[in-house]
Amino acid sequence: MPSQRPPLATLLGKPSLLPLLPLLLGVAVTLAGGGILAAQQRGTRPAVAGAVGDGTAPLWISANSLDDGRQLLVVIDPQTKNAAVYHVEGATGSLTLRSTRNIAWDLLVPEYNAQEPRPATLKKMLEVGAEGVPAGQTRP
């Protein structure tokens, strides 16, 4: 009698395989990106897992470990400017949606909750500093 393999959901639910989740996501994103680059060189655009609509804008994914054993998973759709934040439970592998947001307006704000030196201050320092430096020299 041939041995039966456990379903993928069972494997992903095992705590011993959960640390591999970011690696697996990274490999999938890397492979998808390589396929897009190769297709662009050929002049075609393949449909990519995780791509939106016609496959022209793959999702951006970032996974990071949290101190409490969970994973923080951030998914950004650059085409629609939407972001989603998930927590992945280390013990069970369950995925919980924590937040979603359209970030289009956020990206238009030049500074918010910034600390000194603020971007405008840095810009002014660079503009003033460039005027006071002799030709051919730069400030350290």
C-alpha positions in Angstrom: 0.0 0.0 0.0 1.6 3.3 -1.1 2.2 5.9 1.6 -0.1 8.9 1.4 1.4 12.4 1.6 -0.3 14.8 4.1 -2.1 17.7 2.4 -0.3 21.1 2.1 -2.5 22.7 4.7 -1.3 20.0 7.2 2.3 20.7 6.4 2.0 24.4 6.7 0.3 24.0 10.0 3.2 22.2 11.6 5.2 24.5 13.8 8.5 23.1 12.5 7.7 24.4 9.0 6.5 27.8 10.0 9.9 29.5 10.0 10.2 28.5 6.4 7.1 30.6 5.5 9.0 33.8 4.8 11.6 31.9 2.8 8.9 30.2 0.7 7.2 33.6 0.1 10.5 35.1 -0.9 11.3 32.3 -3.3 7.8 32.6 -4.9 8.2 36.4 -5.3 11.7 36.0 -6.7 10.6 33.4 -9.2 7.6 35.5 -10.2 9.9 38.5 -10.6 12.4 36.5 -12.7 9.5 35.4 -14.9 8.3 38.9 -15.4 11.9 40.1 -16.3 12.3 37.3 -18.8 8.9 38.0 -20.3 9.6 41.7 -20.6 12.8 40.9 -22.5 10.7 38.7 -24.9 8.0 41.5 -25.1 5.3 39.6 -23.4 3.7 39.8 -19.9 2.8 36.4 -18.3 0.1 36.1 -15.7 1.9 35.8 -12.3 0.6 34.3 -9.1 -0.3 37.2 -6.9 -0.6 39.6 -9.9 -3.5 41.9 -10.2 -5.8 42.0 -13.3 -3.8 41.5 -16.4 -0.6 40.5 -14.6 1.1 43.8 -15.0 1.5 44.7 -11.3 2.7 41.9 -9.0 2.1 42.2 -5.3 4.9 43.4 -3.0 5.2 41.1 0.0 7.3 41.5 3.1 7.4 38.9 6.0 9.2 39.6 9.3 9.4 37.7 12.6 7.8 39.3 15.7 9.1 38.8 19.2 6.1 36.8 20.3 6.7 34.0 17.7 4.2 35.4 15.1 5.1 36.6 11.6 4.2 40.1 10.3 3.1 39.8 6.7 2.7 43.1 4.7 1.1 42.9 1.2 1.1 46.0 -1.1 -0.7 46.2 -4.4 1.2 49.0 -6.2 -1.4 49.3 -8.9 -4.3 50.2 -6.6 -2.0 51.6 -3.8 -3.7 49.3 -1.2 -1.8 47.8 1.7 -2.8 44.9 3.9 -1.2 43.7 7.2 -1.5 40.2 8.5 -0.3 38.3 11.5 0.6 34.6 11.1 0.4 32.6 14.3 3.6 30.7 14.8 2.0 27.7 16.6 -1.0 27.2 14.2 -0.1 28.9 11.0 -3.4 30.8 11.0 -3.5 34.0 9.1 -5.3 37.0 10.7 -6.0 40.2 8.7 -5.0 43.1 11.0 -5.4 46.2 8.8 -6.0 47.4 5.3 -5.7 50.8 3.8 -5.5 52.7 0.6 -2.1 54.5 0.9 -2.4 56.7 -2.2 -3.0 59.8 -0.1 -0.4 58.9 2.5 2.2 58.9 -0.2 1.4 62.4 -1.2 2.0 63.9 2.3 5.6 65.4 2.3 6.0 64.9 6.0 3.9 63.6 8.9 5.0 62.8 12.4 8.5 63.5 11.3 11.2 64.2 13.8 14.0 66.8 13.6 15.7 67.3 11.3 12.5 67.3 9.2 12.8 66.9 5.4 12.2 70.6 4.8 15.0 71.5 7.2 17.4 69.0 5.5 16.5 70.5 2.1 17.2 74.0 3.3 20.5 72.9 4.9 21.6 71.3 1.7 20.6 74.4 -0.4 22.4 76.8 1.9 25.4 74.5 2.2 25.8 74.1 -1.5 26.0 77.9 -2.0 28.9 78.2 0.6 31.1 75.5 -0.9 33.9 76.5 -3.3 33.7 75.0 -6.8 35.0 71.5 -7.1 34.7 70.8 -3.3 32.0 69.0 -1.4 31.1 69.1 2.3 31.8 66.0 4.3 
